[in-house]
């Protein structure tokens, strides 16, 4: 949590010192709390006002941001900020790679802060990482050269290596309708599109994990 800058802290200490001297210590010496004269009251009021001005100025310059806890589609902002991957069933979350989990969480934070296109990039990165996880789990599989590592090639490799039809059909849909268009710099996502992609990508990640489990590629 950011600390209050020194100038306002010093002004607050000055006020506390004045009150301590004028009320507490004077009262201890005389046995009664003294009556403040108008000059004393004016001096304290002036210092309190200076403190308020300094504190307000410093608060306005502190980089603090606030997100209201509302819904983005069916998603809670507080849950997106805590980690969108926590919305995945444990069967999938415990088997998805740490790198993919990181991308899912980043995508969720982008949704929370209304950064739709950035959310799309991160969630598609999570899917690609899970695709790579699937392929490299296949016994004897060798990843193709870097210049052939694209979603079209990945889809073909999944088909050739026995991935379930529901997996490859869903991946084809994401590739054609989401991933390929988003790669063009002139294209971007609206928030409702980003929320839809987030949900579609979650189902894709879960399907890839489920198919790997079904085939005994992971435990």
N, C-alpha and C positions, 0 to 999 in steps of 0.2 A: 504494500500500500504506500503511495507517495507520501513523503514527509512534508509538513508545512514549511515553506521557505523561511530562512533565518530572520528576515526583516519583520514578518508578522509575529514570529515567536518572540523576538526581542521586545516588540511593543506590548505583547501580552504579559511578559515578565515585568515590564515597567509598571503596568496597571496593577498587577498583583503586589508588587513592592509598595506602591503608593497606598493601596488598601491595607496592606499589612502594617505599614508605618502609622497611618492615620487612625485606624480602627483598633487593630489587635494589640500592638505594642503600647500605644497610648493608653488604651483601656487597662492593660495589665499594670502600668505604672500608677495610674490614678485610681484604679479600682472601679471606674465607671467608663463607659464608652463616650468619648467626647463628642460634642456637637460640631459638625463640620461648618466652616464658614463658606460664604459664597465663593471666594477665590479657590478654595480647595475643591468645591464641587465643579467649578468651571474647569479646573485643571484636569480632573479625572474625566469629565465629559469630553474634553478636547482630545485626550489620549485614547479614549474608547473609540471616538470617531476616526482617529488616525489608524487605529488597529483595524476597524471595519473596512476602511478604504484599501489598506494594504492587503488584507486577507482576500477581499473580493477580487482584487487585481491578480493576485497569485493563483487563486482558484481557477480563474478564466484561462490562465496560461498552463495549467496542469493538463497533460494529455490523458484525460479520462473520458471514456465513451460509455454510453448506456444503451442497451438493447431492451426494449419492453418484452416481457415474456408473453408472446402471442404465438399464433400458429403460422407456419409457412406451409401452405397446403394442409396436410394432416400431421405435420412435424412441429414439435415444440422447440422454440428457439433455445430454451435452457438446455434441452437434451442435445441439440445440435452442437452447442458450445462445449458441453461436457464430453462429447465424443459420439459422433453419429454411428460409429461401428457398434456401440452398445445396443443399437436397435436390431442388430443381426441376431438370429437364433444362435445359441452356443455351439450347436453342431457345425455351423459354418464359421463363426468367429474364431473358434479355437483352432481352426485348420487353415484359415487364410493367412498368408505371410504377413509379417510385421510391416513390410513396405506397403502392401495393399491396404492394411488397416490405417496406416498413416494417411494415405491418399483419401480414403473414405472420410476420415475425421476432418481433413482439410476441406474437402468438398462440403461437408456439413457446415463448417464455420463460414465458408463463402456464402452459403444459402442464408445463414443467420444475418450476415451483413449485406444482403441484397446484391451480391456479386455473382449474377447468374451464369455468365459465360465462364468465369473462373471455376465455378462449381462444376460445370460440365467437363472442363478439362481434367480436373482432379479425379472425378468419378470414373471417367473413361480410362485414365491411367490405372486406376485400381483394377478395372476389368482386364486390361492388358496384362498386368502383373499376374492375375489369377490364371489367365490363358497360358502364360509362360510357365507358371507352376504346374499346370496340367500337362503340358507337352513334355517338360523335363522330367516328370514323374513316370513317363512311359519307358519301360525297359529298352535300352539300346538306342533311345532317341538322341539325335544330334541336331542341335539348333542350326538352321541354315545361316549362310553368311549375312552380315549386317545389312547389305543392300537388298536382301529378300525378306527382311523381318518387318512385315507389314500385316495388316489385318486380313487382307485377301489371302495372303500366304498362310497365315495362322489358321484361317477357316478351312482351307484345303487340307492342311496337315491334320487338323482335328478329324475331318471326315475320313481321310486316308488311314488314320490310326484308330478308328472305331469309336469315336465319340458318339454319344446318343443323338438321335435325330432331333429331339426337342432342344438339345444344347446348340447344335449347329444352326437350326432354324432361327432360334432366338438371337444368336450371335449375328447371323446374316441381317436380321431386322435392325439391330443396333448399328451395325456397320453402315448399312445403306441409308438409314433414316436419321441417324444421330452423328455417328463418328465422322463419316466422310464430309458431310456438309460443314461441321464445326471446324474442320481443318482449314477452311478458306478464310483468310483474314477479314473479308468483307462481311462474313456471317457472324451472328452473335445469338445468344439465347435470351428470351424473356424469362421472367421468374417462373411462370407457370410451366414453361418448357423445361426449365432446369429441374423443377420439382419432379416432373414426370420422368425425366432422364435418370434422376437420382433413384427413383423407385424401380425403373426398368433395369438399371445397372445392379441394384441389390439382388433382384431376382436372377440376373445373369451370374453373378458371383456365387449365389447359393446353388444354382443349377450345376455349375462347373464343379463345385465341391461335392455335391451329391453324386454326380456321375463318376468322379474319381473314387469316391467311397464304394460305389456300386461295383466298379471294376477292380477294386482292391489296389488301386494305385497309391492310396494313402490310408492311414488307419485313424 
